[in-house]
Amino acid sequence: MTQLELINPCRVPKQGTQAYELLHAMKQGVRLTIWNAMTVYHCGALHQRIGELKDMGWPIKRRVLEGSNVAEFWLE
């Protein structure tokens, strides 16, 4: 059992995957956008990874930044 599983009963992605890295970042308070997902976490498929995490039960929130078409995602 991983440390993340002890904190939350949601399923945790396999360690070393993009979904795991993005989840870890959001647990640290990072708000993800496509830009930082690509440049910092080397993930070009942010919406797909967010969908996987939501399917695992993680309560991920989304909003579109004012004045743009950029969405940000975070863990509540």
DRENDO-1510 file (C-alpha; in Angstrom, 1 decimal, always signed):
<recs>
REC; n; res; u; v; w
REC; 1; MET; +0.0; +0.0; +0.0 .
REC; 2; THR; +1.4; +3.4; -1.0 .
REC; 3; GLN; +1.4; +6.5; +1.1 .
REC; 4; LEU; -1.2; +8.1; -1.1 .
REC; 5; GLU; -3.6; +5.2; -0.6 .
REC; 6; LEU; -3.4; +5.7; +3.2 .
REC; 7; ILE; -4.5; +9.3; +2.8 .
REC; 8; ASN; -7.4; +8.8; +0.4 .
REC; 9; PRO; -9.5; +5.7; -0.4 .
REC; 10; CYS; -9.4; +6.5; -4.2 .
REC; 11; ARG; -7.4; +4.3; -6.4 .
REC; 12; VAL; -3.8; +5.4; -7.0 .
REC; 13; PRO; -2.2; +5.2; -10.4 .
REC; 14; LYS; +0.8; +3.0; -10.9 .
REC; 15; GLN; +4.0; +4.8; -9.7 .
REC; 16; GLY; +6.1; +6.2; -12.5 .
REC; 17; THR; +3.1; +7.0; -14.8 .
REC; 18; GLN; +2.1; +10.5; -15.9 .
REC; 19; ALA; -1.1; +10.1; -14.0 .
REC; 20; TYR; +0.8; +9.4; -10.8 .
REC; 21; GLU; +3.1; +12.3; -11.2 .
REC; 22; LEU; +0.2; +14.7; -11.9 .
REC; 23; LEU; -1.7; +13.4; -8.9 .
REC; 24; HIS; +1.4; +13.9; -6.7 .
REC; 25; ALA; +1.8; +17.5; -8.0 .
REC; 26; MET; -1.9; +18.3; -7.2 .
REC; 27; LYS; -1.5; +16.7; -3.8 .
REC; 28; GLN; +1.3; +19.3; -3.2 .
REC; 29; GLY; -1.1; +22.1; -4.2 .
REC; 30; VAL; -0.1; +22.6; -7.8 .
REC; 31; ARG; -2.8; +23.8; -10.2 .
REC; 32; LEU; -2.2; +22.2; -13.5 .
REC; 33; THR; -2.7; +23.8; -16.9 .
REC; 34; ILE; -1.8; +22.3; -20.3 .
REC; 35; TRP; +1.3; +24.5; -20.3 .
REC; 36; ASN; +2.8; +23.4; -17.0 .
REC; 37; ALA; +1.7; +19.8; -17.7 .
REC; 38; MET; +3.8; +19.8; -20.9 .
REC; 39; THR; +6.8; +21.8; -19.8 .
REC; 40; VAL; +7.2; +20.6; -16.2 .
REC; 41; TYR; +5.7; +17.1; -16.2 .
REC; 42; HIS; +6.2; +16.2; -19.9 .
REC; 43; CYS; +2.5; +15.3; -20.4 .
REC; 44; GLY; +0.9; +16.4; -23.6 .
REC; 45; ALA; -2.4; +14.6; -22.8 .
REC; 46; LEU; -3.5; +16.4; -19.7 .
REC; 47; HIS; -7.2; +16.0; -20.3 .
REC; 48; GLN; -6.8; +12.2; -20.7 .
REC; 49; ARG; -4.8; +11.9; -17.5 .
REC; 50; ILE; -7.3; +14.0; -15.6 .
REC; 51; GLY; -10.1; +11.8; -16.9 .
REC; 52; GLU; -8.2; +8.7; -15.7 .
REC; 53; LEU; -7.8; +10.2; -12.3 .
REC; 54; LYS; -11.4; +11.2; -12.1 .
REC; 55; ASP; -12.4; +7.6; -13.1 .
REC; 56; MET; -10.2; +6.4; -10.1 .
REC; 57; GLY; -12.4; +8.6; -7.8 .
REC; 58; TRP; -10.2; +11.6; -7.3 .
REC; 59; PRO; -12.2; +14.9; -6.7 .
REC; 60; ILE; -10.5; +17.0; -9.3 .
REC; 61; LYS; -11.9; +20.5; -10.0 .
REC; 62; ARG; -11.7; +22.5; -13.2 .
REC; 63; ARG; -12.1; +26.1; -14.1 .
REC; 64; VAL; -11.4; +28.2; -17.2 .
REC; 65; LEU; -9.1; +31.1; -16.4 .
REC; 66; GLU; -10.8; +34.5; -16.9 .
REC; 67; GLY; -10.1; +36.1; -20.3 .
REC; 68; SER; -8.7; +32.9; -21.9 .
REC; 69; ASN; -9.5; +29.4; -23.1 .
REC; 70; VAL; -7.0; +27.9; -20.6 .
REC; 71; ALA; -8.4; +25.4; -18.1 .
REC; 72; GLU; -6.7; +24.7; -14.8 .
REC; 73; PHE; -7.2; +21.6; -12.7 .
REC; 74; TRP; -6.6; +21.0; -9.0 .
REC; 75; LEU; -7.3; +18.6; -6.3 .
REC; 76; GLU; -9.8; +19.7; -3.7 .
</recs>
